[in-house]
Amino acid sequence: DHKESARYAREALPVLERVGAEGEAVQVAATIATDEIEQGDLEQAARDVERIEELSAALGGPDRGAALLTRANLEIARGHTEAGLSAYRKAVTRSRSEVWGAGLTGLDDIAPWTLAAESGCLAAEARYGDEESGRELFQSLRPRLHRLLAGHEGAGYPSGFLDYPVAGLVLFALGLWAVRDDALGAEEAIRLLVLAERFGYPRLSGPLRWDHAVADAERVAPGALARISAEYGDRRGADLLDEARTAAERLLAG
């Protein structure tokens, strides 16, 4: 639960700062700022984002990416969509250069922070952006979703491990773009959205709002989301892994 995460983050942040755990402090502070954005307290969020950027400037790596993503979410909440998209795109570029090009053991292109940056950016492109940038991200994420769901070893995780919320985030972004760009049949795109919700994807910014995705789905195929959701009954997470893998295979083939 996001509100619970924010509460724990507020309790943990002073402790992390006292013991000098700067990287962890950045991640926790980003959670707090994201909650402030969600609650509409944009003035306090702006102060906290500036603080996150100062903390992360010397750290690099995923910590710098967290600062960029939080800045992107703030700018979009302010209505500054171009600034928000720019921050998202910078986060993608940074994550690719650090993970794909660094030669670091155990890190590859299915590292969670790389997938988070690209999925957040693709969702923002679907909601506010342009076709060229969105299509590049869509094509880049399709095969990696397949690898991720297949349980390939990567990003320091053992073979067979799956981070379901991260997989859900990728499913959501691909589904949202496919609905916007008609990149799949409407029902196949909506199926990705339903699976994302069942995987518990993190809804940490405006482009990831579930109610907006539901409205998009109803616009292109009225009733399809409810029908597909009913197919899955009460199943969530691991109980839908086979269905998600099948959807990823169809996505890759398409």
HELIX and SHEET records of a PDB file:
HELIX    1   1 HIS A    2  ARG A   18  1                                  17    
HELIX    2   2 GLU A   22  GLN A   39  1                                  18    
HELIX    3   3 LEU A   42  SER A   56  1                                  15    
HELIX    4   4 GLY A   61  ARG A   78  1                                  18    
HELIX    5   5 THR A   81  VAL A   99  1                                  19    
HELIX    6   6 PRO A  112  TYR A  128  1                                  17    
HELIX    7   7 GLU A  131  LEU A  149  1                                  19    
HELIX    8   8 TYR A  164  ASP A  181  1                                  18    
HELIX    9   9 ALA A  186  ARG A  198  1                                  13    
HELIX   10  10 GLY A  206  LEU A  208  5                                   3    
HELIX   11  11 TRP A  210  VAL A  220  1                                  11    
HELIX   12  12 ALA A  224  GLU A  231  1                                   8    
HELIX   13  13 GLY A  237  LEU A  240  5                                   4    
HELIX   14  14 LEU A  241  ALA A  253  1                                  13    
END                                                                             
